[in-house]
Each structure stands twice: as C-alpha cells, then as structure tokens.
Amino acid sequence: MRTLDWIVLGLTLLSIVFYGIYKGRGSRNIKGFLLADRQMRWYTVAFSIMATQASAITFTSTPGQAYTDGMRFVQYYFGLPIAMVILCVTAVPIFHKLGVFTAYEYLEHRFDVKTRTLTSAIFLVSRGLGAGMTIYAPSVILSVMLGWDIRLTSTLIGGIVIIYTTSGGVKAVNWTDFQQLLIIMFGMCVAFVMTIALLPKGIGFVDALHVAGGMGKLNLVDFSFDLSNKYNFWSGIIGGLFVALAYFGTDQSQVQRYLTGQSITQSRLGLIFNGMAKVPMQFFILLLGAMVFVFYQFEQPPLFFNPVESANVKESSAGKVYSLLEQQHAVVFREKELRLRTYLEARKSGSPGQVEQAQASLVESQSRVDQVHAEAARIVRETRGSAAGNDTNYIFLSFVMKYLPAGLVGLVLACIFAATMSSSSSELSALATCSIVDVYKRHVKTDGDETHYLNISRIMMAGWGVYGIVFAQFAGGLGSLVEAVNIMGSLFYGTMLGIFLLAFYFKRMGGTATFWGGVVSQVTVLGLFALEYILKMFSLSWLWYPVVGCGVVFAVALLVDGISNLRAGRSIPA
C-alpha cells in the first residue's frame, strides 16, 4: 500500500462514518431507530437492499468464482426478478398494512406465538452466523493480502459499523448503504476499465471476450437438468426463485429495508428496481473476473494465489516439490501463451476449421495449467490443512494489489470495506430489531417505555456487532466464500419460506400444523446437509435445499392439519 492508497481508503471510511452519524440523527423512539420512521423513498430503499446483498464477499470471491468456474454462477439469480414481483403483490402490502417491525410479528397475527418464535429463532441463528461471516470474509482476505492482523482488521470493520449503527439506527444504515453502493459501483467500474487497459497492446475488449469464450469462461446458461449441478438454468430459475423469495420475503435483514418505505408503492418500487438491476450487476462482477482471467493468459499468474499459504508450504518439508511445481507451471504457461497467440491469429485470418483446431489446442493447454494448480492446491491442503487449499477468494485482490496503480488500490479496498460495512450494518440492525421486538419486548419485558426499548435496541445492536467481531477472529477457512454464504442461507430459507407461503395463501391453515411443519422441515434439511457434506452419501446442489425445505413444510403441515380436521369432522383446508 502506497501513501495515496492510504489517503483514499482513510477518507472514504471517515466519510461513511460521519455521513451515517449525520443522516441518522434525531431518532427518539424505536420506530425512528428501527424503521427510520417509515420515511424512506424508493431509491433509498432500492440502494439499501442492493448494498445489503453486495457484501465484500461479492467483490472478493465472485470475480474469483468466474476466474475458476466461468460465469455460470449468474444463473443463481435468474429467479430473483420473478420473486420481486411475487413479493410486491403479497408480502409488501400485508406487512405495511399491519405496521409490523419484523416479518415474524405477522406470523403471530396469522398463526400463534410459537410459530413466530420458531421463525424468529431460525432467523437469529442463520443471520447471526451470516453476520460473523460477513466480517470474517474480508478480514481474513485483507489480513493475508495486506499483512494485517485479522483481529485488527475485523475490529476495525466491526467497530466502524457499531459506531454509526448505534448512533443513527436504521436511518443511518439506509443512507450509508446508499452512499456505499455508489462507492462500490464506481470502484468496480474503474477496476474493470483498468483490467482491459492492462491487456497487451493489440488486445482489446472484443479480443478478450473471444479468449474468455474460447476457454469456457462465458458459460452463461446451461439448460441441462442435473440435480447435482450447482448452476444451471433450472436450479437458478426454480431453486434461485425459492432462495430469493425466502431471502427478500422472510429474512429480516431484507424485509426491514422495505419496511422503511414511505408507502406500499415506494417499497414496491424499491424491490422492482432491485429485481431489474441485480442480474446485470452480478453479470458485470462476473465479467470482471473473466477479464482478470484473460489478463492472466498473457501475464503468468502465481501458482497459488494465497501468498501466505504459498510461503508457508515453501518453508515446509514439501517445499522442494512445490518449487518443482512452480517451474513446471512456468513451462506449461509459456506453452499455453504460444497456443493462445495462435488461436487469436486463427480468429483474425484463419478458416473455421483452423479456429476450432487452435481452440481445442488452447483448451488442452489450459487443462495442463489447471492440473499443475490442482496439484499445488493438494500439497497446500496436505501441508496446511483442507481449509487452506482454496485460493479462489484471493484471485481478484491479488491482481489489484500487484497491477493497479496507486490510488486505485485504495479505491478498490475502500469498495471492499464499504461492501462489508453495508452488509454488516444491515445485519446488525435486523438482528437487533428481531431481538428486541420478537424476543425481549414479547417475552422478557412487555411493559417498558419507549426510552427503555430504545436504549436496549442500541445495546443489542452493539452486542451483535461485538459478536460478529469475535466470530471473525476465530472462524476458520470456508472455501469459496460466496458459495459458503449462500449454502448457509439455503439451510434455513426453505423452512422460513414454507411457513410464510402457508400464511399468505392457505388462509385456513392452523398454527400448530404450521409449527410442526417448520420443525420437521428444518431437521430434514440439516440432516440432508450432514448426509451430503459430512457422510458424502449423495450429491445435491445447495440451490435445491430451499425447495426441499419448503416442500417438507407443506407436506407435514397439510398432513397434520388434515389429521386434525378428520378427527374433528371438518373438511381439509385450502
């Protein structure tokens, strides 16, 4: 890091803190502190929703995902626009008309207190883990790339978030989200332009697209139906739809964003804008990763992108073998670079047959490079542990640190910090709101005044922030972080979604049947996860977990309610 980078990073962080404190001033009750007095316009709602999703994981891990696996990850978001329309028709008007603070309050109105308590508990567990991971992910990456102590990094990020969230509440969160998303998009656009500019002379954007496409990195849509395939059109449009419905319809970190809207219309506009913008935004970030891949076709990449783990292996008993792999990597890279030049020349002047032959030769050469990298990753895993063997999360930041000029490095790091803080602040506000409204105010102290609840809200928000910092300091490696976060969410979203869908569409369904449907569903999904990831008994894409969870809620609830109705001599509800 050069002086200019420190200046850019420091000024950005200070502006976020002071802007948040300034915009969040004046909260005198929990409605103002937790819901911004329901005075947010649609664009603030939309930007806050998008910033909450766009965590640092998005901007550190997603480009690496495209680098290693191509752009097929974008299919995960295909169901999101449909989900936004469904929620605008159902959830938004219901939540607004009831004037609820949390989505789970509605479940007590609709069912009973035990169903409300179950869903709020599931949210607190799932989002509590997510809050810790949101701080941990950039902390571990920055600590590796910058040489910072992870405890210092996580404390800095978490401390800044605690300052402006406890000061200004959700109003501060929404306005800083607005500011942070602008910073993030500006920074990523600059990084994209610079990546193209750093390509060799004579290689433009169109050439880069040809290279990425020829090497299988522009694999946007896969129509094959395979339940074990993580990313295809069907898992995205079906599984992604269920995930999006659950995330935006049942997760308080998102529901709270549009509950701050001035009206039903303003909240709906915010969700619709998110539905329209999210897929292009994710496409752009993945395309950035594909362009970084193209850059490294002309510039030899590291054998392993995590510099700390690479250095540790070199100092171990496997150091000699690793050094030989580095030499082999240099040889196969030079061979691949020659074949790449041949491919580009064939595209300009060769026949279709020559292009096809050159492409096949290039792909074969890239597979040899991948094999050497895989062998290096295997050595890292055996030497340093399984968590150390995945360098996906370090690809983009490694490129930034080494090749971007002074000032732009600080800008990209500012983007990562901004993304972390936007997601963390939204999670802290949601966790605090659920804790105070669904737990403390409902079960602990039901007769407190506004001042008491406001003070407890600030304490809980700070407490969840401290928890996130502690989690970040002791968490281990999680592979591709963007996948890890989504997998974690998929374990809980199906149950929550099933409960809410029963509430919305099955008006005669009772609370007891719904409660037991939720319990059985959650046990089932966690059991499937254990069978797949721990016992390795089968393979099922995590995108299908919400579908399974939702289906089990329906099946069990309908069964229990049907038995109850038969015993009572009533007809089965519809």
N, C-alpha and C positions, 0 to 999 in steps of 0.2 A: 504494500500500500504506500502510495506516494502522498505528499502533503496535500495536493489538490483533491485527491480521493477522500482524505480525512475531512477536509473542509466541506465537500459536497455531502458526505454522509452525516456529519455533525449538524450542519444547517438544516438538512431535511428532517432529522429526528427532532430537533428543537422546534421546528415549525409545526410538526404534528402535535407535540405536547401542548404548546401554547395555543394553537388553534382549537384543540379539543377542550381545553380549560375555558377558553373564551366563549365558544359556542354552547357549552354545556352549563353555563352559569344560570342560577335562578331557580333550580329545582327545589321546591319546598314541600313536596309530598311524594308518595310512591308512584302516583300516576305520572307526575312530571319526571321522576327519576328513572322509572322502569319503562315508560311508554312515550316519553317526550311529549306529554300532554296530547298525544294523538294529533300533532300539528305538522307532520312531515308531508312535503309534496312528493309527487310520483317519482321525479328524477332522483331525489334523495333516497327514497325507498329502493329504487332500482339499483343505484350505485352501491348502497349498503348491502343489498342482497348479493350482488356480484362480488363485492370485496370480501364478504364473509366466506364465500366459496373459494375465492382466489387466495389461498394461503401460500406461504412461502414454499410449501411442498409443490404447489402448482408450477412455480417458476424455477425450482431447482431440480425436481425429479421428472417432470413431464418432458422437457427437452431431451433428457437422457433416455426416457422411455421411447421417444421417437428415434433417437440415435441407435438404440439396440434392437427395437422391435418394429420400427416403422410407425406410420401414422394411424394404424387401425384402432388405436385407443379412442379416437374421436367418435367411434360408433357407440361408445358408452353413453354419449349424450343425446343420441337420436330420439330417445323417448321424452326428453325434457320439455320441448315445446308443447307436446300433447298434454303433459302433466300440468303445465301452467294454465292451459285453457280449462281443464277439469277443475282445478283448484279455484279459479276465478268464478266458476259457476257454483261451486259447492261451499268450500271452506271459508272463503273470504266473507261472503255476506252473513254466514252463521256466526263467525267469530266477532264481527263488527256489531251485529245487532244485539248480541248478548253482552258486549262490553267486557269481555274476559281479558285478564292479564296473561294467561297461559292457555295453550291449546287444551291442556288437561282439565282445566276448570269446566270446559264444555262437557267433558265426559261424566262429570258428576251431575250436571244438569240432565244429561241424556240417560245415564245409567245409574250409577251409585258411587259412593266414596271409595270403595275398594278397587273399582276399575280405574278411577282417577289416580289412586295411589300407586297401582301397579304400573301404569304407563309413565307416570312421573318418575318412578323409581328406575324404570328401564332407561329413560332419558338421562337421568343423573349419572347412571353407571356408564352408558355409552358415550355421552358427551364429556363426562369427566375424564375418561381415557383419552378422548379426542383432544381435549384442552391441553393435557400434558404433552401429547404427541405434537400438537401444533407448535409448541415452544421448543420441544426437543429436536424436531426435524431440522430447522435452520441452525439451531445451536450446535449440533454435532457436525454439520457440514461446514459452518463458518469456523468452528474451532479447529477443524482439520486443515482447511484451505488457508486460513489466516494465522494459524498458530496460536489462537486464543484458547484460554482455558474454558472448557464447556460450562463450568459453573459461573464464570464471569459473564459469558455470552447469554446464557439463559436468564441470569439475574438481571442483566441489563434490559433485555427484551421484556421480561415479565414485569420488572419494576416500572418501566415507562408506561406500560399498559395499565397497571394498577393506579398510577398517578392520575391519568386523565379519566379513567372509567369511574373511579370512586369519587372524583371531583364533580364530573358533569353527568354521570349516568348514561342512559341510552341516547340522549340528545347529543352528547359528546361523541359517543360511539358512531352514530349515524353520520354526523358531519365529518369526522375524521375518516370514516370509511370512504366518503365522497372524495375527500382530498387525496387519500392514499391510492384509490383506484386510478385517479388521473396521473399520479406519480408513476404508478406501476406500468400503465399502458404507454406513457411517454418513454420510460426507460427501456421497455421491451421493444418498442419500435426502433429506438436508437440502436439497440443491440442487434436487431435484425438487419438494419441498413449497414452497420459496420461489418457484420458477418459476410454479407455479399461483397462489400468493398475490399475485404481481406482476401478474397479469392484471387488466384493467379491472373496475371494480365491475359486478356483474351477470353476469360471465362466469365460470362455474365449470368444473370439470373435464369434465363431460359436454359442455358447450358447446365446450370446447377440442377434445375428441375429434371432435365434429361438424365443426369447422373443419378440423382436420387431415385427416379422412377425405374431406371435400368437396373438398379441394385435392390429393388424391392422395398424402398422406404416410403413410397407414396401409395401404399396399400390401404386405401381409404375405406373400401366397402367389400365385405366378404358375405355373400349370400348363402354359403353352405350352412346347413343346420347341424350343429355339433354341440351337445350339452357340455362337453369338456373344453370346448374352445372359448377362451376368455372373452374375446372380442370378435363378434360378427354382427351382421345386421339384425338378426333375430334376438340375440342376447341383449343388444342395445335398445331395440325398439320395444321389446317386452320387459326384459329384466331392468333395463335403464328406466323405462316408464315407471315401474314399481318403485325403484330406488328414488326417483325424482318425486313421485307422489308422497313417499314416506318422508323424504328429506324436507321438502317445502311445505308439506301438509301436516306433519306430526312432530317435527324437530323444532323445539322452542327457539333455537338459535336463528332459524329462518322465519318461523311464524312471528316472532317478536318484531322482525324487521317490517313486515307489512301491517302489523297491528298498530304501528306508529303513524300510519297514513291518515290524512285528514278525513277521508271518506272511503266508502267502498270503491268508488271509481278510482281514486288516487292509488289505493292498494292494488287494484286490478291492473292499472297501467304499469305500475312498477313490476309486477310479475310478468306481464306480457312482454315488456321490454327485455327483461332477463331471458325469457324464452327465445326471443329473436336474436339476442346478442351473444348468448353463451356458446353456442356451437361455433360461430365464426371466430370468437375469441380463443376457444380451445384449439381450433384448427390452426390459427396463427401461431400459437405457442408450440404446437407440434411441428409446424412447418419450420420454425426457428431451429428446433432440434434436428430436423432433416438437413437444414442448411449447414449446421455445425458438422454433421456427418460428412457432407460434401467437402467442407473445408479440410477435414482430416483425411480426405482422399489424396490431397496434394501436399499436406503437411503431416509428417509422421506423428501419430498420437502416442501418448505414453502406453506402455504395455498394460499398466493398471492405473486407473485414474485417481485412486486414493493415494496421495503421496506418502502419508504416514504409514499405512499398511505396507506399501511397497518398500519403504525404507526399512521397516521392521523385519520383513522377510529377508532382505539382503543381508541383514546382520545375524540372521539365524543360521541353523545348520543347513537349511535349504537355499542359502544364498548363492552357491555356485550353480546349482540347477537353474535358479531364477535368472542369473546373469546370462547363462547359455540361451535361455528362452528370449531374453532381450535381444541377443544377437540374431537369433532365428527370426524374431519379429521384424527386425530391420531388413533382413534379406527378403522375406515374403512381402513386406510393404513395398520395397523398390520394384519387385516383380509386378505387383498389383498396379503400381503407378504407371508402369510402362503399358500394361494392358488397358488402363483407363485412357491413356492418350490415344491408343489405337482405336478404342471404342468411339471417342469423340471425333476422330478423323473420319471413321467409317460413317458416322451420322451426318457429317458435312458433305462427303463426296462418294460414299460407297453405296452399293446396292443393298436392298433389304436383306439379302442373304448374308452379306458381309457384316451388316449391323447386327443381325441375330447371332452370327458366329462370334463376333467381338464381345457382345453382351454376355454370352454363355461363358466365354473365357474369363471375363472380368468377374462374374459371379463366382466362378470356381476359385479364382484367386482370392476373392474376399472371404470365401469359406475357409481357406487356409489361414488367413489372418485371424478369423474368428476362433479357429481351433487352437491357435497359439495363445490367444487371450483367454480362452476357456481353461487351458492347461495352467496358465498363470493364476487364474481365479481359484482353481482347485488347490494349488500349492498354498495360496493365501489362506484358504479355508482350513486346510490341514495344519498349517503352522499357527494361525492366529485365531481360529475358531470360525464356525459357519457364518456368523453374522458379518464377518469382515470380508467375505468373498464376493460381495456385490458392490460394484463401483458405479452403478447407474446414477446415483444421486450426486456424483462428483463431476460428471462429464461437462455439464454446461458451465459450472463455476470454475472448473479448471481452465476451460477455454477463455473465459472472461479475465481471469487473473493473469494469464500469460500473454494474451494477444490484444486486448483492448487498451487504448491509450489512457493516460492519466485523466482523471475526472470522470470518464465513462465507467471505470471500475467502481468508483464511489457511487455513481448513479445506479448501477445495477445492484450493488449491495444495499443501497437505500431502498430499492424496489423490494428486495427480499425482506428487509426489516419492516417496511410498510405493509407488505402482504401478511407477515407474521402478526403484526400488531392489529391489523384489521380483523383477522380471523379470531385472534385471541380475545380481543375486546368484546366481540360479539358473543363468543362462547362464555366469557365471564359474566356478561350481563344476563344471558339466558339462564345460566346455571344459578346465578343469584336470584333471578326472578322466580324460577321454579322452586328453589329452596325456601324463599320467603313466603310465596303465595300458596304453593301446594303442600308444603311441609310445616313450616313454622307458624304461619298465620292460620292454617287449617287444623293442625293437630297439637301445637305447643302452646301458643298464646293467642287466643281468639279475640281478646278484648283490648288490645293495645291501641294507642292513638297514632296519628299519622307521623308524629315526630319519632316515636319509638320504632315504628316499622321502617322509616327512612334511615335511621341510624343502623338498624340491623341489616338493612339492604347493603349499605356501604361496607359493613363488617364482612358480610358474606361474600361480596364481590372481591374484597381484598383477600379473604381466606381462600377462595378458589384460585386467585392469582398466585398466592404462595404455594398452594398445592401443585399448580402447573409448573412452577419453577423447580420444586423439589422433584417432581416426576421427571423433568427434563435432565436433571443431574444424575439420575440413577437408571434411566432407561437404557436398554441395550439396542443393538442393531436390528433393523426391521426390513432389510432388503430394499426393494423399490418402495419409497415412502408413499408415493401417490397411490400405489396399489394397496399398501398396508392400511392406509386411512380408509379407503373405500371398502376393503374387506371387513374392517372393524364395524363400519356403519351397516353393512349388509347383514351382519349377525343379529341386529336388533330391529332394523327398519321394517321387516316383514310383519313382525308381531304388532308393532305400533300401527302400521298401515291397516292391517286386517281389522283391528279394533275400531279405528276411525271410519273405515268403509262401512262396517256394520252400523255404526252410529248414524252415518249420513243417509244410508239407503235402505236399511232394514228397520223401519220405524217401530215394529212390534217386538224386536229382539230385546230380551231382558239382560240385566246387568250381570247376573250370576253366570249365565251361559257364556257371555262375552268374556268375563273374567277367566273362567276355566279354559276357554279357547286361547286366550293370551298366554296363560301359564304353560299349557301343553305345547303351544307353538314355540315359545322361547326355549323350552327344554329340547324340543326336536331339532331346532336349528343349531343350537350349541352342540348337540350330540352328533349331527351330521358333520359339523366342523371338526370335531375331535376325531371322528372316523376317517375323515379325509386327510387332515393335516398332521395328526399325531399317529394314527394307526396305519395310514396310507392304504386304506381298503378300497377306495374308488376315487374317481376324479369328476368333480362337478364345478363348473365355473361359479365364482362367488356372485356373479350377477343374478344367478338363479336362486340364491338363498332368500331374498325378499319375496320372490314368487312362492316358494315353498312355505315360508313362514306365514304369509297372508292366507294361502290355501288351507293350512292347518287350522288357523283361527276360525275360518269359515266352517270347515268340516266339523270341528269339535263343538263350536257354538251352536250350529244348526242341530247337531246330534243331541246335545244336552237339552236344548230348548225343545226339540221335538219330543224327547222322552218325557220332559216335564209337562208338555201340553197334552200328550196322550194320557198320562196319569190323571191329569185334571179334566180330561174330556174336552179339551179345546182343539181348534184347528192349528196346524203348523203355520207360523208367521211367514209373511212375505213382504 
